[in-house]
């Protein structure tokens, strides 16, 4: 007679799923806290170029965005458009847009305002330069060329 | 008096509800991080002031509408991978103009103690920098933004590598610029010793858009 009886079937107990809601809730809270709802609907093609020398913008409240790219779904030949907030805009509107954004920032941080240029990588420099000139006129000197971070550019 | 037993609420569907919410937040979430290459634009000038810049202190980088990169003093087109080392050597005062050797490297100027009071103690007394060098970036209206940003990226990388090398060599306890703890020293390296000197001129319009 052996100590270990073989052949006898052992019932495997069902795994308790009672803690499943807790785990799911934990995940839920994590995503609820980290989630940032997109404020604007990007209506232009916006594939950012890649870069290695990247700085992170710390305070989102101090960042305004300018999107540039072709209209979503437009043909290759169409000229790129500028999008401010939720609408397409002309270069001339940039100044008032920036002034409006600066007005929302408390006095101490006004100089820290950064304009993040989210420009599609297929864009030509012509429109980008025009935007830059308008930003200089609006005295928004701090800019960031938005880009994806990569370790190496091929 | 008949007492009604309060029935326990079935919590079995709780997990389903939570899952539903979870999926909603998973879908709407954008882990959007704002990253990019930072630049400070120059202020608008009221009137054009012509500043005399000596030839040897000026490195012109030109990207044309065909996205070819050219550097003054080098007669062939430059590959993007070469640009970083060319810029680095230029900033450090080497002569990079192989096809125009008469111009020479940028002027080496001794560093003034008054400008770098905090970093001074780590440096040899005869430390020189190319204080007057300027990298002039020119592009065409037809240049692609992607290429332009690559060039900006390489120039930024050149300065970053120079600062890193400097810190590794002279600053104790710091192998890279990011590891320098003393904010005053950081500031001096960034603003006085190796400041970024990239100037941009308004683009020229060379026909083909």
Boltz contact constraints between the chains, C-beta under 6 A:
constraints:
  - contact:
      token1: [A, 20]
      token2: [B, 15]
      max_distance: 6.0
  - contact:
      token1: [A, 21]
      token2: [B, 14]
      max_distance: 6.0
  - contact:
      token1: [A, 21]
      token2: [B, 15]
      max_distance: 6.0
  - contact:
      token1: [A, 21]
      token2: [B, 18]
      max_distance: 6.0
  - contact:
      token1: [A, 24]
      token2: [B, 15]
      max_distance: 6.0
  - contact:
      token1: [A, 24]
      token2: [B, 18]
      max_distance: 6.0
  - contact:
      token1: [A, 24]
      token2: [B, 19]
      max_distance: 6.0
  - contact:
      token1: [A, 24]
      token2: [B, 22]
      max_distance: 6.0
  - contact:
      token1: [A, 25]
      token2: [B, 18]
      max_distance: 6.0
  - contact:
      token1: [A, 27]
      token2: [B, 22]
      max_distance: 6.0
  - contact:
      token1: [A, 28]
      token2: [B, 18]
      max_distance: 6.0
  - contact:
      token1: [A, 28]
      token2: [B, 21]
      max_distance: 6.0
  - contact:
      token1: [A, 28]
      token2: [B, 22]
      max_distance: 6.0
  - contact:
      token1: [A, 31]
      token2: [B, 25]
      max_distance: 6.0
  - contact:
      token1: [A, 31]
      token2: [B, 26]
      max_distance: 6.0
  - contact:
      token1: [A, 31]
      token2: [B, 29]
      max_distance: 6.0
  - contact:
      token1: [A, 32]
      token2: [B, 25]
      max_distance: 6.0
  - contact:
      token1: [A, 35]
      token2: [B, 25]
      max_distance: 6.0
  - contact:
      token1: [A, 35]
      token2: [B, 29]
      max_distance: 6.0
  - contact:
      token1: [A, 38]
      token2: [B, 30]
      max_distance: 6.0
  - contact:
      token1: [A, 49]
      token2: [B, 146]
      max_distance: 6.0
  - contact:
      token1: [A, 49]
      token2: [B, 149]
      max_distance: 6.0
  - contact:
      token1: [A, 51]
      token2: [B, 37]
      max_distance: 6.0
  - contact:
      token1: [A, 51]
      token2: [B, 153]
      max_distance: 6.0
  - contact:
      token1: [A, 53]
      token2: [B, 153]
      max_distance: 6.0
  - contact:
      token1: [A, 53]
      token2: [B, 156]
      max_distance: 6.0
  - contact:
      token1: [A, 53]
      token2: [B, 157]
      max_distance: 6.0
  - contact:
      token1: [A, 54]
      token2: [B, 35]
      max_distance: 6.0
  - contact:
      token1: [A, 55]
      token2: [B, 38]
      max_distance: 6.0
  - contact:
      token1: [A, 56]
      token2: [B, 35]
      max_distance: 6.0
  - contact:
      token1: [A, 57]
      token2: [B, 34]
      max_distance: 6.0
  - contact:
      token1: [A, 63]
      token2: [B, 34]
      max_distance: 6.0
  - contact:
      token1: [A, 116]
      token2: [B, 34]
      max_distance: 6.0
  - contact:
      token1: [A, 119]
      token2: [B, 145]
      max_distance: 6.0
  - contact:
      token1: [A, 121]
      token2: [B, 145]
      max_distance: 6.0
  - contact:
      token1: [A, 121]
      token2: [B, 146]
      max_distance: 6.0
  - contact:
      token1: [A, 123]
      token2: [B, 145]
      max_distance: 6.0
  - contact:
      token1: [A, 124]
      token2: [B, 142]
      max_distance: 6.0
  - contact:
      token1: [A, 125]
      token2: [B, 139]
      max_distance: 6.0
  - contact:
      token1: [A, 125]
      token2: [B, 141]
      max_distance: 6.0
  - contact:
      token1: [A, 125]
      token2: [B, 143]
      max_distance: 6.0
  - contact:
      token1: [A, 125]
      token2: [B, 145]
      max_distance: 6.0
  - contact:
      token1: [A, 125]
      token2: [B, 148]
      max_distance: 6.0
  - contact:
      token1: [A, 125]
      token2: [B, 203]
      max_distance: 6.0
  - contact:
      token1: [A, 126]
      token2: [B, 141]
      max_distance: 6.0
  - contact:
      token1: [A, 128]
      token2: [B, 145]
      max_distance: 6.0
  - contact:
      token1: [A, 129]
      token2: [B, 203]
      max_distance: 6.0
  - contact:
      token1: [A, 136]
      token2: [B, 41]
      max_distance: 6.0
  - contact:
      token1: [A, 136]
      token2: [B, 44]
      max_distance: 6.0
  - contact:
      token1: [A, 137]
      token2: [B, 44]
      max_distance: 6.0
  - contact:
      token1: [A, 141]
      token2: [B, 40]
      max_distance: 6.0
  - contact:
      token1: [A, 141]
      token2: [B, 41]
      max_distance: 6.0
  - contact:
      token1: [A, 143]
      token2: [B, 39]
      max_distance: 6.0
  - contact:
      token1: [A, 144]
      token2: [B, 36]
      max_distance: 6.0
  - contact:
      token1: [A, 144]
      token2: [B, 38]
      max_distance: 6.0
  - contact:
      token1: [A, 145]
      token2: [B, 36]
      max_distance: 6.0
  - contact:
      token1: [A, 145]
      token2: [B, 37]
      max_distance: 6.0
  - contact:
      token1: [A, 145]
      token2: [B, 149]
      max_distance: 6.0
  - contact:
      token1: [A, 146]
      token2: [B, 36]
      max_distance: 6.0
  - contact:
      token1: [A, 147]
      token2: [B, 36]
      max_distance: 6.0
  - contact:
      token1: [A, 149]
      token2: [B, 35]
      max_distance: 6.0
